[in-house]
């Protein structure tokens, strides 16, 4: 009689678990900054990506218009400096000083806005990742990946804290130092300033590359090892249920399989929504900073024909600063995306 009661309870749990999983495993709502870009089709990753691409293309026109104005101002500055350099004597040095000051005046306000936008984006991606990862962890654990879910969650939380703290506390402030050295180098032409500028740029790039490399390596190794362990454990548990429980052991084993499948479907839906939400948050900063980066690159290339090497180099340095900001926000986005994909991979 006692065994019969336990069997009935197990059957009831197996019947109710899929509905409970589907109801509870919902991804958190997209942050306010990305709500306007969130696609309508969140059940299909392909359709969602197409909508995000369309929204991104729609945002290009106003950003290009604003960047074109700055480019025209920079071209006028470079032409003025090139004209001053045709005069002999100390007027060339005055031209370099005036050119560096003019370029800094044109670009520093926009650059400061891009740095603030990058800092806010990194913060929002980190906060959303902290809400999404517990959902994916619970879904993977419910599917049987207890070891994998714990290891993946621990890795994601640790690296997210390191990356967001490093960007906010060190890397973004270093962009200001990089630009200060770039302006001083353009005005004075000192090799020591150029060396320090390049050192800061390389340091920021190395930090991001090393951290993401270690993170992806950890997630890859952890997913394979712990996923294999969980797969073996699940298989043993199903065999035990089928062999130990008399008469209905096979039914219970099949029912447990159905529970895991339903949880996997719910996990995939939450994961797809989370991926689209992360990309929606990242879309506007990517377009805004990316347009600034490419426009300054093109402007520096065109202005190079006027011969004002120091001022053209300074425009190139501002473009590099935009590239660093874009790399930081992209790294924060990639961290959440990679961790979500690892959770979606499930049990080995």
C-alpha positions as CSV (number, residue, x, y, z in Angstrom):
1,X,0.0,0.0,0.0
2,X,2.8,2.4,0.9
3,X,4.6,1.6,-2.4
4,X,1.4,2.3,-4.3
5,X,1.0,5.7,-2.6
6,X,4.6,6.6,-3.6
7,X,4.0,5.6,-7.2
8,X,0.8,7.7,-7.4
9,X,2.7,10.7,-5.9
10,X,5.5,10.3,-8.5
11,X,3.0,10.1,-11.3
12,X,1.3,13.3,-10.1
13,X,4.6,15.1,-9.9
14,X,5.5,14.0,-13.4
15,X,2.2,15.2,-14.7
16,X,2.3,18.6,-13.1
17,X,6.0,19.4,-13.5
18,X,5.9,20.3,-17.3
19,X,3.1,22.9,-16.6
20,X,4.9,24.3,-13.6
21,X,8.2,24.5,-15.5
22,X,6.6,26.3,-18.4
23,X,4.9,28.8,-16.1
24,X,7.9,29.6,-14.0
25,X,10.8,29.6,-16.5
26,X,10.2,33.0,-18.0
27,X,13.0,35.4,-19.0
28,X,13.0,38.8,-17.3
29,X,11.6,41.7,-19.1
30,X,13.9,43.7,-21.4
31,X,15.4,46.8,-19.7
32,X,13.8,50.2,-20.6
33,X,16.7,51.2,-22.8
34,X,16.1,48.3,-25.1
35,X,12.3,48.1,-24.9
36,X,11.8,50.2,-28.0
37,X,14.1,47.9,-30.1
38,X,12.7,44.6,-28.8
39,X,11.4,42.6,-31.7
40,X,7.8,41.4,-31.8
41,X,8.6,37.8,-32.7
42,X,10.5,36.6,-29.6
43,X,9.7,32.9,-30.2
44,X,11.9,32.6,-33.2
45,X,15.6,33.6,-33.0
46,X,15.9,34.1,-36.8
47,X,12.8,36.4,-37.1
48,X,13.9,38.3,-34.0
49,X,17.4,38.9,-35.5
50,X,15.9,40.1,-38.7
51,X,13.7,42.6,-36.9
52,X,16.7,43.9,-34.9
53,X,18.7,44.3,-38.1
54,X,15.8,46.4,-39.6
55,X,15.7,48.5,-36.5
56,X,19.4,49.0,-36.6
57,X,19.3,50.2,-40.2
58,X,16.6,52.6,-39.4
59,X,18.8,54.2,-36.7
60,X,21.7,54.7,-39.1
61,X,20.3,57.8,-40.9
62,X,20.1,60.2,-37.9
63,X,23.5,59.0,-36.6
64,X,25.2,59.4,-39.9
65,X,23.7,62.9,-40.3
66,X,25.1,64.0,-36.9
67,X,28.5,62.4,-37.6
68,X,28.7,64.1,-41.0
69,X,28.5,67.5,-39.4
70,X,31.4,66.7,-37.2
71,X,33.4,65.4,-40.2
72,X,32.9,68.6,-42.1
73,X,34.1,70.6,-39.1
74,X,37.2,68.4,-38.8
75,X,37.9,68.8,-42.5
76,X,37.8,72.6,-42.2
77,X,40.2,72.4,-39.3
78,X,42.7,70.2,-41.2
79,X,42.6,72.5,-44.2
80,X,43.3,75.5,-42.0
81,X,46.3,73.7,-40.4
82,X,47.5,72.6,-43.8
83,X,47.4,76.2,-45.0
84,X,49.3,77.4,-41.9
85,X,52.0,74.8,-42.5
86,X,52.8,76.4,-45.8
87,X,54.2,79.4,-44.1
88,X,57.8,79.2,-42.8
89,X,59.1,79.6,-39.3
90,X,57.2,79.1,-36.0
91,X,53.8,79.5,-37.6
92,X,53.8,75.7,-38.3
93,X,54.1,75.0,-34.5
94,X,51.2,77.4,-33.9
95,X,49.2,75.6,-36.5
96,X,49.7,72.3,-34.8
97,X,48.7,73.7,-31.4
98,X,45.6,75.4,-32.9
99,X,44.7,72.3,-34.8
100,X,44.9,70.0,-31.8
101,X,42.8,72.4,-29.7
102,X,40.2,72.7,-32.5
103,X,39.9,68.9,-33.0
104,X,39.6,68.4,-29.2
105,X,36.9,71.1,-29.0
106,X,34.9,69.5,-31.9
107,X,35.2,65.9,-30.6
108,X,35.5,65.9,-26.9
109,X,31.8,66.5,-26.2
110,X,30.7,63.7,-28.4
111,X,33.4,61.4,-27.0
112,X,32.3,62.1,-23.5
113,X,28.7,61.2,-24.5
114,X,29.9,58.0,-26.0
115,X,31.8,57.1,-22.8
116,X,28.8,57.7,-20.7
117,X,26.6,55.7,-23.1
118,X,29.1,52.8,-23.0
119,X,29.2,52.9,-19.2
120,X,25.4,52.8,-19.0
121,X,25.2,50.0,-21.5
122,X,27.7,47.9,-19.6
123,X,25.8,48.4,-16.4
124,X,22.4,47.5,-17.9
125,X,23.8,44.4,-19.6
126,X,25.4,43.3,-16.3
127,X,22.1,43.9,-14.4
128,X,20.1,42.0,-17.0
129,X,22.5,39.1,-17.0
130,X,22.1,38.9,-13.2
131,X,18.4,38.4,-13.8
132,X,18.6,36.1,-16.8
133,X,21.2,33.7,-15.4
134,X,19.2,32.4,-12.4
135,X,16.3,31.6,-14.8
136,X,18.6,29.6,-17.1
137,X,20.3,28.0,-14.1
138,X,17.0,26.8,-12.7
139,X,15.9,25.5,-16.1
140,X,19.1,23.6,-16.7
141,X,19.0,22.2,-13.1
142,X,15.4,21.1,-13.6
143,X,16.5,19.3,-16.8
144,X,19.0,17.4,-14.8
145,X,22.1,19.5,-15.2
146,X,22.7,20.3,-11.6
147,X,26.4,20.2,-11.9
148,X,26.6,22.1,-15.1
149,X,24.1,24.7,-14.0
150,X,26.0,25.5,-10.8
151,X,29.4,25.6,-12.5
152,X,28.1,27.8,-15.4
153,X,26.3,30.2,-13.1
154,X,29.3,30.5,-10.8
155,X,31.6,31.3,-13.8
156,X,29.2,33.8,-15.3
157,X,28.6,35.6,-12.1
158,X,32.3,35.8,-11.3
159,X,33.4,37.0,-14.7
160,X,30.5,39.4,-15.0
161,X,31.5,41.1,-11.8
162,X,35.2,41.2,-12.8
163,X,34.4,42.6,-16.3
164,X,31.8,45.2,-15.3
165,X,34.0,46.4,-12.4
166,X,37.1,46.6,-14.5
167,X,35.4,48.5,-17.3
168,X,33.7,51.0,-14.9
169,X,36.6,51.4,-12.5
170,X,39.6,51.4,-14.8
171,X,39.2,50.9,-18.6
172,X,36.7,53.7,-19.3
173,X,38.6,56.2,-17.2
174,X,41.7,55.2,-19.1
175,X,40.0,56.4,-22.3
176,X,40.2,59.9,-21.0
177,X,43.9,59.5,-20.2
178,X,44.4,58.1,-23.7
179,X,42.8,61.1,-25.3
180,X,44.6,63.6,-23.1
181,X,47.9,62.0,-24.1
182,X,46.8,62.0,-27.8
183,X,46.0,65.7,-27.7
184,X,49.2,66.5,-26.0
185,X,51.2,64.4,-28.5
186,X,49.5,66.1,-31.4
187,X,50.2,69.6,-30.1
188,X,53.8,68.9,-28.9
189,X,55.0,66.0,-30.9
190,X,56.8,64.3,-28.1
191,X,57.8,60.6,-28.5
192,X,57.3,59.9,-24.8
193,X,53.7,61.0,-25.0
194,X,53.1,58.8,-28.0
195,X,54.6,55.8,-26.3
196,X,52.4,56.3,-23.2
197,X,49.3,56.7,-25.4
198,X,50.0,53.5,-27.2
199,X,50.7,51.7,-24.0
200,X,47.3,52.6,-22.6
201,X,45.5,51.6,-25.8
202,X,47.3,48.2,-25.8
203,X,46.6,47.7,-22.1
204,X,42.9,48.2,-22.5
205,X,42.8,45.8,-25.5
206,X,44.8,43.1,-23.8
207,X,42.6,43.2,-20.7
208,X,39.5,42.7,-22.7
209,X,41.0,39.9,-24.9
210,X,42.5,38.0,-21.9
211,X,39.4,38.2,-19.8
212,X,37.1,37.0,-22.7
213,X,39.5,34.3,-23.7
214,X,39.7,32.9,-20.1
215,X,35.9,33.2,-19.8
216,X,35.1,31.3,-23.0
217,X,37.7,28.7,-22.1
218,X,36.2,28.2,-18.7
219,X,32.7,28.0,-20.0
220,X,33.6,25.6,-22.7
221,X,35.6,23.2,-20.4
222,X,33.0,23.5,-17.6
223,X,30.1,22.8,-20.0
224,X,31.7,19.7,-21.5
225,X,32.9,18.1,-18.2
226,X,29.9,18.9,-16.0
227,X,27.5,18.2,-18.8
228,X,28.9,14.7,-19.3
229,X,28.7,14.1,-15.6
230,X,25.1,15.1,-15.5
231,X,24.3,13.0,-18.6
232,X,25.7,9.9,-16.9
233,X,23.8,10.7,-13.7
234,X,20.5,11.1,-15.5
235,X,20.9,7.9,-17.4
236,X,21.6,6.0,-14.2
237,X,18.6,7.6,-12.5
238,X,16.3,6.6,-15.3
239,X,17.6,3.0,-15.4
240,X,17.1,2.8,-11.6
241,X,13.5,4.1,-11.8
242,X,12.7,1.6,-14.5
243,X,14.2,-1.4,-12.8
244,X,13.5,-0.7,-9.1
245,X,9.8,0.3,-9.2
246,X,7.8,-2.8,-10.2
247,X,5.2,-2.8,-12.9
248,X,5.1,0.9,-13.6
249,X,8.8,1.6,-13.4
250,X,9.0,2.0,-17.2
251,X,6.0,4.4,-17.2
252,X,7.7,6.6,-14.6
253,X,10.9,6.6,-16.5
254,X,9.1,7.7,-19.7
255,X,7.2,10.3,-17.7
256,X,10.5,11.7,-16.3
257,X,11.8,11.9,-19.9
258,X,8.7,14.0,-20.9
259,X,9.3,16.3,-17.9
260,X,12.8,17.0,-19.0
261,X,11.8,17.6,-22.6
262,X,9.1,20.1,-21.5
263,X,11.6,21.9,-19.3
264,X,14.1,22.0,-22.2
265,X,11.5,23.7,-24.4
266,X,10.7,26.3,-21.7
267,X,14.4,26.8,-21.2
268,X,14.9,27.4,-25.0
269,X,12.1,29.9,-25.1
270,X,13.5,31.8,-22.1
271,X,17.0,31.7,-23.7
272,X,15.9,33.0,-27.1
273,X,14.0,35.9,-25.4
274,X,17.0,36.6,-23.3
275,X,19.4,36.7,-26.3
276,X,17.1,39.0,-28.2
277,X,16.7,41.3,-25.1
278,X,20.5,41.5,-24.7
279,X,20.9,42.4,-28.4
280,X,18.1,45.0,-28.1
281,X,19.9,46.7,-25.3
282,X,23.2,46.6,-27.2
283,X,21.7,47.7,-30.6
284,X,21.5,51.5,-30.1
285,X,24.9,51.9,-28.5
286,X,26.4,49.7,-31.2
287,X,24.9,51.8,-34.0
288,X,25.7,55.1,-32.3
289,X,29.3,54.3,-31.3
290,X,30.0,52.3,-34.4
291,X,28.9,55.1,-36.7
292,X,31.2,57.5,-34.8
293,X,34.1,55.1,-35.1
294,X,33.7,54.4,-38.8
295,X,33.1,58.1,-39.6
296,X,36.2,59.2,-37.8
297,X,38.2,56.5,-39.6
298,X,37.0,57.7,-43.0
299,X,37.5,61.3,-42.1
300,X,41.1,60.7,-41.0
301,X,41.8,58.9,-44.2
302,X,40.4,61.7,-46.3
303,X,42.1,64.5,-44.3
304,X,45.4,62.7,-44.7
305,X,45.8,64.1,-48.2
306,X,46.1,67.7,-46.9
307,X,49.4,66.9,-45.2
308,X,48.5,67.9,-41.6
309,X,49.9,64.7,-40.2
310,X,49.7,65.6,-36.5
311,X,46.0,66.7,-36.7
312,X,45.1,63.8,-38.8
313,X,46.7,61.5,-36.3
314,X,44.7,63.0,-33.6
315,X,41.4,62.3,-35.5
316,X,42.7,58.7,-35.8
317,X,43.3,58.6,-32.1
318,X,39.7,59.7,-31.4
319,X,38.5,57.0,-33.7
320,X,40.6,54.5,-31.7
321,X,39.0,55.7,-28.5
322,X,35.6,55.0,-30.0
323,X,36.8,51.6,-31.0
324,X,37.9,50.9,-27.4
325,X,34.5,52.0,-26.1
326,X,32.8,49.8,-28.6
327,X,35.0,46.9,-27.6
328,X,34.1,47.3,-23.9
329,X,30.3,47.3,-24.6
330,X,30.7,44.5,-27.0
331,X,32.6,42.4,-24.4
332,X,29.8,42.9,-21.9
333,X,27.3,41.9,-24.5
334,X,29.3,38.8,-25.5
335,X,29.7,37.7,-21.9
336,X,25.9,37.4,-21.4
337,X,25.3,35.9,-24.9
338,X,28.0,33.2,-24.4
339,X,26.7,32.2,-21.0
340,X,23.1,32.0,-22.3
341,X,24.2,29.8,-25.2
342,X,26.1,27.6,-22.8
343,X,23.0,27.2,-20.7
344,X,20.9,26.4,-23.8
345,X,23.3,23.7,-24.8
346,X,22.0,21.8,-21.8
347,X,23.1,18.4,-20.5
348,X,25.9,16.8,-22.6
